Amino acid sequence: MKTARFSAALLLLLSLPLLQGCFPVVATGVAVGVLTVTDRRTVGAQAEDEAIEWKVSTRVRERLGDKMHINVTSYNRKVLLTGEVPSEQAKAEIGEIATKVENVLGIFNEIQVAGTSSFAARGTDSYITSKVKTRFIDANQFSPNHVKVVTEAQVVYLLGIVNENEARTAIYVARTTEGVRKVVNVLEVVSEAETKRIDRTTGKSAAQPGRDDNSPQR
């Protein structure tokens, strides 16, 4: 029973970014505040990713307007572009805009030339994302917070800093989730020794959250 309650609570936290269509700033801020200590990115990289997403989105909107459905996801300064645009020219232009944003290290332009997706289709995508994340929890092979899931037109994109075993498990779980048409691997794979080193570092950060020496002991 405790495991079920924990999974439900964790899934709620993991699902907060799915609200980005309605509350882009609030949802992201809450999620980062809660999950920062288990994220393998440095705090600086997480802040930079948020800034990159905002800059790319803003510049695309300023140049091309807001009639297209575009999602911008930055992870460890690598940008994933998804959504739908009316032409190859628009797709290329958005990729160029993202490339020129400060501190961007790479671009994965997965935008499709197609009609704008319906709200029902986006709802299906959000549901698939939540199912994949729930199955990550059930698999219990790695922290679900180590792999970011983005779903567009029932295609699942996986981002994160993982070792080979974690990558293999994440891809298998996503591929075998009902409703998933395809899985695109955008994971940053490092050695197992490196993931252990990162996890030790984040663990220490969580245990020592910078308490003021003058604050009362508990």
GIHU-V191997 format. One record per helix or strand. SS is the DSSP state (@ for helix, = for strand). FROM is the first residue (numbers start at 1). LEN is the number of residues. If there is no record, write none. Layout:
ss:SS from:FROM len:LEN
ss:SS from:FROM len:LEN
This chain:
ss:@ from:2 len:20
ss:@ from:24 len:15
ss:@ from:43 len:22
ss:= from:69 len:7
ss:= from:78 len:8
ss:@ from:88 len:12
ss:= from:106 len:4
ss:= from:112 len:2
ss:@ from:119 len:21
ss:@ from:144 len:3
ss:= from:147 len:6
ss:= from:155 len:8
ss:@ from:164 len:12
ss:= from:182 len:4
ss:= from:188 len:2
ss:@ from:192 len:16
